[in-house]
């Protein structure tokens, strides 16, 4: 017999009641009955205004289930008042067969086995293991896993790909590579995956200086070489770049040169003639700034591990130069400078990022936001840039580097 949608709805409600009960869990000492009201299925059933034909059709469906000895109906004044399950082990098996579902305990064990297979896999990334362990703990404590199993499978595949990725890839390419669709990552999984990455704790030192969720997500993905758009590195100054295949480019001060960031790993040598090398935080400032005997580099976006290694390579071949960084005169700008020094082991000097500039261009300054104050105090606690941080807090000001590059 083929059961209708109404019949399946009735059986599903009864099965859910049973599988949520103490009887099913084996902790109940008393005999339980499992029943629902007809209005749980057909909300208009008790209303006088309801079409009599609709009521008769509903009752017919219920009668057919009763004839199969799966339910028992209680009537009053020629209306159904209660739908009772005939709660036998054999009936619950029949109901699951009709609904094409497994026993809840078996479903739970299957889910645990699914997550355990990744948790125990020696090739799984630690973040994947932690995610799976959390789902196992939820299931063992009679809670649902955070995601449907099919979604979890895709989330795990995305995490594994992202965390193992060594080459620059665009987000749409990631989506195609893992999900066979260019839009599924953005539409369904990006927020879920990034929530797991953020909460993992593995990126805390990278994102501590950021407060905006969108910016944090961008930093995490770029650290894993995943970009929303192609990333470029910009140069201007006096130098020569030679690639592994022997090809080379000459860089000039008045002709800025941009190189696809994925290509920087193919650079064999980087000869810089200028005495100073300066990284610039903002593209507008990079285009505007001029300084004699200075080679300028704009790294475009977050300084991830690939770009840090690139700067280290430049330093190895040009260790006799003086290094500078030009960024915003605000707590974020100094966090970036400190991170740059820490990750590359290059002693970058701050360029026009002092109290003198704050005083000189105070009419263009902006007030500190709550997050700026938190970051400034954090730097002071670490003993970093104490004088200028105290000045910013005292005067309640910060300054964008574009002001300086425009005016000077």
ZABAVO-217001 format. One record per residue (C-alpha): residue in three letters; x, y, z. Coordinates in pm, whole numbers, plus 50000, padded with zeros to 5 digits. Example, Ala and Ser with C-alpha at 12.3 -4.5 7.8 and 13.67 -1.06 7.14 Angstrom:
2
ALA512304955050780 SER513674989450714 
This chain:
408
UNK500005000050000 UNK501255034849911 UNK500725059050198 UNK499665095050139 UNK501495125950262 UNK498875130950534 UNK499345095450658 UNK503135099550658 UNK502765132150850 UNK500675114551115 UNK503165085851146 UNK506135109651158 UNK504605129651445 UNK503905097951641 UNK507375083751573 UNK509005116351683 UNK507025115352008 UNK508075079552069 UNK511765084851990 UNK511845115352219 UNK510355096052510 UNK511835079552816 UNK510315046952696 UNK512475047552383 UNK515545056952588 UNK514795028652831 UNK514555050953138 UNK510785050253196 UNK509225027453457 UNK505625034453352 UNK503765024853037 UNK503495054652801 UNK500905062352537 UNK501825081652224 UNK499105102852071 UNK498485134951882 UNK495465156851815 UNK493975157751465 UNK494605195451464 UNK498325188051490 UNK498035176051132 UNK494935193950999 UNK494685227551177 UNK491215235851048 UNK489735201951146 UNK487675214551446 UNK486335246151283 UNK482685247551176 UNK483675267250868 UNK485935239750734 UNK484845222950411 UNK483045190450505 UNK484665172550211 UNK488145181250342 UNK487185167850684 UNK485865135550532 UNK489035131050325 UNK491185135450635 UNK489125110650835 UNK489345085850548 UNK493145087850560 UNK493075081650935 UNK490685052150896 UNK493015035850645 UNK495915038150894 UNK493675023251161 UNK492764994650926 UNK496514987450898 UNK496524984851280 UNK499155012251308 UNK496925036651496 UNK493755037551704 UNK491285066251677 UNK489295081351964 UNK486005097251858 UNK483545121352020 UNK480385135351861 UNK481395119451531 UNK484745137451525 UNK488225123651591 UNK489585137651918 UNK492815117851943 UNK495115097151719 UNK496925070351920 UNK499905049651813 UNK499595012151857 UNK503025011052013 UNK504544977451934 UNK508104970651826 UNK506814956051501 UNK504684986851431 UNK507575011051484 UNK509574990551232 UNK506684992650983 UNK506395030151037 UNK510125035350974 UNK509835014750656 UNK506905036150537 UNK508805068250619 UNK512065054350480 UNK514005064050792 UNK516335045151020 UNK515885039251389 UNK516925071251572 UNK519585052651771 UNK521005038151450 UNK520925072451284 UNK522815086551580 UNK525415058751568 UNK525835063151193 UNK526495100251247 UNK528985093151524 UNK530755068051297 UNK530825094051018 UNK532565120251233 UNK534805094451400 UNK536195083951061 UNK537575119151011 UNK538565124051376 UNK540715092551374 UNK542195098551026 UNK545885107151071 UNK545715128450755 UNK542955150950891 UNK543895186550983 UNK543645194551355 UNK540835219651297 UNK538875192151118 UNK539535168351407 UNK538365194551658 UNK535205201151457 UNK534395163951437 UNK535155158551806 UNK532675186051895 UNK529955169951682 UNK530615135851841 UNK530295151052189 UNK527005167552095 UNK525575134951961 UNK526735115052264 UNK524975140452485 UNK521675135552299 UNK522025168052103 UNK521865171651730 UNK525015177451529 UNK525335213851427 UNK524795205751060 UNK523095179550848 UNK525505151850756 UNK525645161450388 UNK526495197250485 UNK529125185150732 UNK530695163950459 UNK531075194850238 UNK532285216150530 UNK534975190550614 UNK536035188650247 UNK536295226650231 UNK538255228650556 UNK540645201650441 UNK541215218650105 UNK541695253350254 UNK544045242350531 UNK546205221450297 UNK546215247250017 UNK549665260649925 UNK548885279349602 UNK546875311049552 UNK543295303049454 UNK540215324649402 UNK537075318149605 UNK535055308149299 UNK537805283949200 UNK537695269249551 UNK533945264749512 UNK534375246849178 UNK537245225149303 UNK535395212349611 UNK531695217049541 UNK531595215249159 UNK529715248449149 UNK531165283549140 UNK528495299049365 UNK527815272749635 UNK530725283449855 UNK529555319649876 UNK525865311249897 UNK525875282650146 UNK529175274050312 UNK531455304450342 UNK529975317550669 UNK529845282650822 UNK533455274150737 UNK534825307850846 UNK532965305451177 UNK534775272751244 UNK538135287551141 UNK537605318551358 UNK536575298351662 UNK539415273351623 UNK541875296851793 UNK544585289451535 UNK544275323951377 UNK543945344651696 UNK547335361551665 UNK546535371951308 UNK543085386251369 UNK543565402851707 UNK544015436951546 UNK540805434551345 UNK537265440151473 UNK535155438551157 UNK533985402951079 UNK534345408050705 UNK537935419350746 UNK538695390550983 UNK537335365550731 UNK539445381350457 UNK542605378650669 UNK541985341950750 UNK541305332450388 UNK544295351750257 UNK546515334850515 UNK545365302450350 UNK546015317250002 UNK542315320549918 UNK541335353749756 UNK538085369449642 UNK539935386049352 UNK543405382149200 UNK546065397749422 UNK548955418449292 UNK552205431949434 UNK553205466749315 UNK556745480649281 UNK558445512849186 UNK562065523649224 UNK565355512449079 UNK565665474849059 UNK565725443048856 UNK563565411848904 UNK564825378948759 UNK562605348048740 UNK563515311248758 UNK563155307548380 UNK565735334848319 UNK563295362148221 UNK563725395648396 UNK562015429248437 UNK563595462748512 UNK561695484648759 UNK561775522648734 UNK560805550048986 UNK558315567248753 UNK556735535648604 UNK554955515048874 UNK555015477748802 UNK552455452048922 UNK553085414748950 UNK550435388049005 UNK551135376649363 UNK551055339849264 UNK554145346949053 UNK556305360049337 UNK557315324849438 UNK558945321449094 UNK561325350749152 UNK564945339249165 UNK566625372449242 UNK565585407749333 UNK568335433549286 UNK567525467649434 UNK569795497249364 UNK568125521949603 UNK569465526149956 UNK566025523750118 UNK563195498650080 UNK559715508950194 UNK556465489250221 UNK553355510850183 UNK550045500650338 UNK547675518850101 UNK547605518649719 UNK546645555449697 UNK549675564449907 UNK551885541049702 UNK550875559149381 UNK551325593449537 UNK554525589549740 UNK557925600249610 UNK561225597549793 UNK564735597349649 UNK566825565949675 UNK563765545849784 UNK562285514049642 UNK558555511649719 UNK556475479949759 UNK552705477549796 UNK551695442149898 UNK547955446049832 UNK545825433850119 UNK546755412650417 UNK550435403350453 UNK550015365750451 UNK552785339750484 UNK553545339650109 UNK554105377350105 UNK556125375450427 UNK558445349450271 UNK558725372049968 UNK559905400850186 UNK562355377350357 UNK563785368050016 UNK564195404949929 UNK565955410550261 UNK568315381050209 UNK569445395949880 UNK569385432250000 UNK570315430550367 UNK572485461550343 UNK569475484150281 UNK567445504050535 UNK563825492350565 UNK560785514150631 UNK557025509650656 UNK554475536850581 UNK550985530950720 UNK548085547650895 UNK548855566051218 UNK546355546851422 UNK546495515551643 UNK545705493251342 UNK548595507951147 UNK551015500451430 UNK549615465451475 UNK550375459551105 UNK553895473451147 UNK554575451751453 UNK553215420751276 UNK555405428550975 UNK558525430751194 UNK557645399751392 UNK556805377351097 UNK559645387650861 UNK562345393851126 UNK563175426150940 UNK563745457451146 UNK561255480550971 UNK561405517251072 UNK558185537151080 UNK558015563950809 UNK556075595750886 UNK554065577051148 UNK554915598551449 UNK553585624851687 UNK555005651951458 UNK552605641551179 UNK549655639251418 UNK550315674751535 UNK551015688651189 UNK547825674751033 UNK545585675251340 UNK542865693751148 UNK542465662550929 UNK542475637951220 UNK539565616451337 UNK538545605851684 UNK539385571251814 UNK536715544351813 UNK536195520152100 UNK538205493351923 UNK541065517851860 UNK541265524852234 UNK541355487652314 UNK544145481652061 UNK546165511852177 UNK546035499552537 UNK546995464652421 UNK550105478052248 UNK551025498252558 UNK550695466952774 UNK553095449052538 UNK555555478052559 UNK555135486452189 UNK554965522252052 UNK554095534452403 UNK554765571652348 UNK552635576052038 UNK549855553452172 UNK549645574652487 UNK549565605952271 UNK546685592152061 UNK544735583052374 UNK545395616652537 UNK544425637152229 UNK541785611952109 UNK543015613651748 UNK544205591851462 UNK545275599851104 UNK545035582250768 UNK548275579550573 UNK546605593150258 UNK546525627450423 UNK550295627350452 UNK550995613150104 UNK548595638949953 UNK549905669350143 UNK553615660850118 
